[in-house]
Amino acid sequence: VEPTNIVSVNDDTQRVTDEASAMNKRIHYYSRLTSPADRALIAPDHVLPAPDEIYVYSPLGTAFKVDSCTDGYGKNSSLVTIFMIWNTMMGTSILSIPWGIKQAGFTSGIILILLMGILTLYCCYRVVKSRQMIPLTDTSNWEFPDVCKYYFGSFGQWSSLLFSMVSLVGAMVVYWVLMSNFLFNTGKFIYNFVHDINVTDIVPGTNGSNKVICPSDASDHPPQNRSVMFSSGNRTDFELFEEWWDKSRTVPLYLIAVLLPLLNLKSPSFFAKFNVLGTASVVYLVFLVTVKAAHLGIHLEFNWFTESEFFVPEFRILFPQLTGVLTLAFFIHNCVITLLQNNKNQENNVRDLSIAYFLVGLTYLYVGVIIFASFPSPPLSKECIEQNFLDNFPSDDIMSFVARIFLLFQMMTVYPLLGYLARVQLLRQFFGNAYPSLFHVLILNLAIVGAGVAMARFYPNIGGIIRYSGATCGLAFVFVYPSLIYMISLYRAGQLTWPASIIHIFIILLGLANLFAQFLL
């Protein structure tokens, strides 16, 4: 045998070995998420990729197929890895970024997005490195909660479970509020269109084909001041429709009939096929923002510290409300190890993670800045920017109607997956089984759904919910645990210095201040 052939055989053997190792690691990771009797996350077909096809899954349920960006041996190219991280982080927070910029002030809002992006990226980098600092032979299947358990024992295990549940349940509550909003506006649009009803509300707004409204200014006006023009149909039917199709009193309850049965399914894997709609929704939102800005123009006036009738100061004391939203907007720390472990070139992990964070920050900046800058002031004040910027467009706006349909369907497919992850994490810890019985699962799901209905009924403010849940779970996974673990590992190695201690204690204090400020402002 020629020496060159020996090298070729050895290379092929090593590739096969690497392929089998990668598959075994993923099979082990999936099997740890659920019980042996539950096949939902145990070695599904896409975990055993064919040479010309591989499916990439993010821990939050987003699924997409890659045909040409892998090496055919279960490894992802840097491009795929970057897209996976971007796709996982982009979520409902994007709808509240313009409101957050308004709360912080335009200039300080831009600065905070950049600073929070850099800070959370650094903490995410510390998370990735935390597993490598553990002096054990095999930690390849560990995620960040496993690292917390290693350093902090049962406290780390249960506290990481608690904060992980806060992020999951917080996301599900936000989803319920948004789904109620989107379903209400969609139903209202369809009813008015079918019955040829032209409804003119007293809600202040601009005139013309690209109307922008200010719902918050109409809160003091009685509903009977609304004028209704009927081209066909009758007033009684319309009033009956409004009574049974109410955004906070009835529509959140209608969702129970659809989503509660889906939450009780043993396996939600069917819904993962639709989650590519998440990417389509974000792309469409960027397109919508661009088109609206092109028609509305730019409306900016720089008042650095004083508030005018139509504009807000560049720096406002309410800025922690934006940092709370951004903590969740940049949150990927509890699953970033999984996303990076199959990167083809592990030496590029830091670079790929940085590029992904840059793209996420750029997307948030683009949507937030463009919506804020193009909001028509005057005649409306910048204070009118809603916590969900789609609420600033009337229900009969065609582009907003399409966006709401996209987001409604996408959220209805993601919601059962989030519920499944919550079930796996909680019930498996207490009962050793992700599906101990229908009764256990039903009680858990009723509690989660009840929280969503209650919030949609009494506190339908997604910006507030996002900032509270983001600051809470971010305190542990973004600020405290990565910094503490890094300092402990340096101390054990005899390499801890005063500058490193001061910097990371300061990061922990920033996380505490971020959380406390949410309840003070």
Salt bridges, closest charged atoms under 4 A:
GLU53 OE2 - LYS65 NZ 3.33
ASP67 OD1 - LYS65 NZ 3.99
ASP146 OD2 - ARG32 NH2 2.47
ASP201 OD2 - LYS188 NZ 3.90
GLU242 OE1 - ARG226 NH2 2.51
ASP246 OD1 - ARG249 NH2 3.69
GLU307 OE1 - ARG316 NH2 3.98
ASP352 OD1 - ARG351 NH2 3.03
GLU383 OE1 - LYS102 NZ 3.62
GLU383 OE2 - ARG316 NH2 2.79
ASP397 OD1 - LYS292 NZ 2.66
